Amino acid sequence: MFNRKLQKIEIGDRFVKADDLKTVWVVSGRGSSVVPIPHFQVVREGYESRVRTLAEQVLLDPQYYVRVK
């Protein structure tokens, strides 16, 4: 049905925004299990007080985020 390859997000995975390749965001935990769409908490590398909660589909969409090593 969809041609997307299933990708798994793990705690510790690192991402950068597609329009800001210098700022690294690290997956620190899962978001709410109440929401039907999986979410993850990410923290800005080097600034652990900077936290975001993002939908899995946003993290895996290369228009928004790119996984880095």
WODAFEN-V744057 format. One record per backbone hydrogen bond with DSSP energy under -1.0 kcal/mol. NH is the residue of the N-H (numbers start at 0). CO is the residue of the C=O. E is the energy in kcal/mol with one decimal. If there is no record, write none. Layout:
nh: (NH | NH)
co: (CO | CO)
e: (E | E)
This chain:
nh: (11 | 12 | 14 | 15 | 17 | 19 | 24 | 25 | 26 | 27 | 28 | 30 | 39 | 40 | 41 | 42 | 43 | 44 | 46 | 49 | 51 | 53 | 55 | 58 | 59 | 60 | 63 | 64 | 65 | 67)
co: (26 | 9 | 24 | 65 | 63 | 16 | 14 | 42 | 12 | 40 | 40 | 38 | 53 | 28 | 51 | 25 | 49 | 23 | 43 | 46 | 41 | 39 | 37 | 54 | 55 | 57 | 60 | 60 | 15 | 13)
e: (-2.6 | -2.1 | -2.9 | -2.3 | -2.6 | -1.6 | -3.5 | -3.0 | -2.9 | -2.9 | -1.3 | -3.2 | -2.8 | -3.1 | -2.9 | -2.5 | -2.1 | -3.0 | -2.3 | -2.7 | -2.6 | -2.9 | -3.2 | -2.0 | -1.9 | -1.0 | -2.4 | -2.4 | -2.8 | -2.7)
